[in-house]
Structure formats: C-alpha cells, structure tokens
Amino acid sequence: MLQDLKKFLFKDSLIDVAVAFILATAFGLVVKSLVDDILMPIIAAIVGKPDFNDIVINLGDTPLRIGTFITVSLNFVIIGTVLFFIVRAIQRVTAGRKAEENTAGPTQEVLLLTEIRDALAAPRPRP
C-alpha cells in the first residue's frame, strides 16, 4: 500500500500539476498586485474612489452591496485582459518556434536512416 502511495505521489504528471498550481498561485498574486496597487489607483484618480465598495442600495432591511459586485467584476475584467495578452504572447512565441522547427530540414541522422531504409526496400537481383 505504501508503494502504491509513493508511485501516486511521485508521478511526473502529479508533480507537474503541483508545480503549475504553485506558479499559478504566485502569478495570481502578481496580477492581484497589478490590479490593486497600480490600476485601481489610476481608476481612483479618474473616478475619485479606488473601489466602489461603498455603493449600497438598501432594499428594506437588506443592503444590496452593488459596489462590491462592481469592484469584483472590474477586477475580473482586468485580470482576464492581462491573462489574455500573456497567453497570446506565449502562443506567438511557441508558434515562431514551431515554424523554425518545420523549416529546418531533416538532420543528418534522418537522412542516413532514410538511405538505409531505401536500400533495404530496393529489389535485389537474384543470383
């Protein structure tokens, strides 16, 4: 049972997922700082408030916190936009690399193996 647990915990795919999760968490903190510390103060300079959390509509005894929803929605749009541009840049870089790989001809090893294959496939004269 311990061997099975060890195999599960140390699979390459599980470790890759764990690393991706940790990096995503760290990246989320960077993007949150970008929104909270850079973009929202700019919005505050334009609009007058860094967030809209103070906007509340009272519906009888129940307050509707519309401002909180607006702030969270705005954060979502900003984070989504930043992620869109980052993913797009990564796609351009990887597309460029793939194009370079496709334009490079076959290696010497591949050419030699092709010659060997063709020589083996050629009809042989009968003695």
C-alpha positions as CSV (number, residue, x, y, z in Angstrom):
1,M,0.0,0.0,0.0
2,L,2.8,2.4,0.8
3,Q,4.5,1.6,-2.6
4,D,1.2,2.5,-4.3
5,L,1.1,5.8,-2.4
6,K,4.7,6.5,-3.3
7,K,4.0,5.8,-7.0
8,F,1.0,8.1,-7.0
9,L,2.7,10.9,-5.2
10,F,5.8,10.9,-7.3
11,K,4.4,10.5,-10.7
12,D,5.7,13.1,-13.2
13,S,2.3,14.3,-14.1
14,L,1.3,14.9,-10.5
15,I,4.5,16.8,-9.8
16,D,3.9,18.9,-12.9
17,V,0.4,19.8,-11.8
18,A,1.7,20.7,-8.3
19,V,4.3,23.0,-9.8
20,A,1.8,24.6,-12.2
21,F,-0.6,25.2,-9.3
22,I,2.2,26.9,-7.2
23,L,3.2,29.0,-10.2
24,A,-0.4,29.9,-10.9
25,T,-0.9,31.0,-7.3
26,A,2.2,33.1,-7.4
27,F,1.1,34.6,-10.7
28,G,-2.3,35.3,-9.3
29,L,-0.6,37.3,-6.5
30,V,1.3,39.3,-9.1
31,V,-1.8,40.1,-11.1
32,K,-3.7,41.0,-8.0
33,S,-0.9,43.4,-7.0
34,L,-1.1,44.9,-10.5
35,V,-4.8,45.5,-10.2
36,D,-4.8,46.7,-6.5
37,D,-1.6,48.7,-6.5
38,I,-1.4,50.1,-10.0
39,L,-4.6,50.0,-11.9
40,M,-7.1,50.8,-9.2
41,P,-5.2,53.9,-8.0
42,I,-5.3,55.1,-11.6
43,I,-9.1,54.5,-11.7
44,A,-9.3,56.2,-8.3
45,A,-7.6,59.3,-9.8
46,I,-10.0,59.4,-12.7
47,V,-13.3,58.4,-10.8
48,G,-12.4,59.6,-7.3
49,K,-12.6,56.3,-5.5
50,P,-10.2,53.3,-5.6
51,D,-13.1,50.9,-5.3
52,F,-16.8,51.0,-5.3
53,N,-17.5,49.0,-2.2
54,D,-19.3,51.9,-0.5
55,I,-22.1,51.8,-3.1
56,V,-25.0,50.2,-1.3
57,I,-28.7,50.1,-2.1
58,N,-31.0,49.4,0.8
59,L,-33.9,47.1,0.0
60,G,-35.9,47.2,3.1
61,D,-33.7,45.8,5.9
62,T,-31.4,44.1,3.5
63,P,-28.4,46.0,2.0
64,L,-27.5,45.2,-1.6
65,R,-23.8,45.7,-2.0
66,I,-23.8,46.7,-5.6
67,G,-20.4,48.4,-5.2
68,T,-18.7,45.2,-4.2
69,F,-20.0,43.4,-7.2
70,I,-18.8,46.2,-9.5
71,T,-15.3,46.1,-7.9
72,V,-15.0,42.3,-8.2
73,S,-16.4,42.4,-11.8
74,L,-13.9,45.1,-12.7
75,N,-11.0,43.1,-11.2
76,F,-12.2,40.1,-13.2
77,V,-12.2,42.0,-16.4
78,I,-8.7,43.5,-15.7
79,I,-7.2,40.1,-14.7
80,G,-8.9,38.4,-17.7
81,T,-7.4,41.1,-20.1
82,V,-3.9,40.7,-18.6
83,L,-4.1,36.9,-18.9
84,F,-5.4,37.2,-22.5
85,F,-2.4,39.2,-23.5
86,I,0.1,37.0,-21.7
87,V,-1.4,33.8,-23.3
88,R,-1.4,35.5,-26.7
89,A,2.3,36.4,-26.3
90,I,3.1,32.8,-25.3
91,Q,1.2,31.5,-28.3
92,R,3.2,33.8,-30.7
93,V,6.5,32.7,-29.2
94,T,5.6,29.0,-29.5
95,A,4.2,29.4,-33.0
96,G,7.5,31.0,-34.0
97,R,9.4,28.1,-32.6
98,K,7.3,25.6,-34.4
99,A,7.7,27.4,-37.6
100,E,11.5,27.3,-37.1
101,E,11.4,23.6,-36.4
102,N,9.3,23.0,-39.6
103,T,11.6,25.0,-41.8
104,A,14.7,23.2,-40.6
105,G,15.4,20.3,-42.9
106,P,15.9,16.7,-41.8
107,T,19.0,16.0,-39.7
108,Q,22.0,14.0,-41.0
109,E,20.8,11.1,-38.9
110,V,17.4,11.1,-40.5
111,L,18.9,11.3,-44.0
112,L,21.2,8.4,-43.3
113,L,18.3,6.3,-41.9
114,T,16.2,7.1,-45.0
115,E,19.0,5.9,-47.2
116,I,19.3,2.7,-45.3
117,R,15.5,2.2,-45.5
118,D,15.5,2.8,-49.2
119,A,18.5,0.5,-49.7
120,L,16.7,-2.3,-47.8
121,A,13.5,-1.8,-49.7
122,A,15.1,-1.9,-53.1
123,P,14.6,-5.1,-55.1
124,R,17.7,-7.3,-55.0
125,P,18.9,-9.2,-58.1
126,R,18.6,-12.9,-58.0
127,P,21.8,-14.9,-58.2
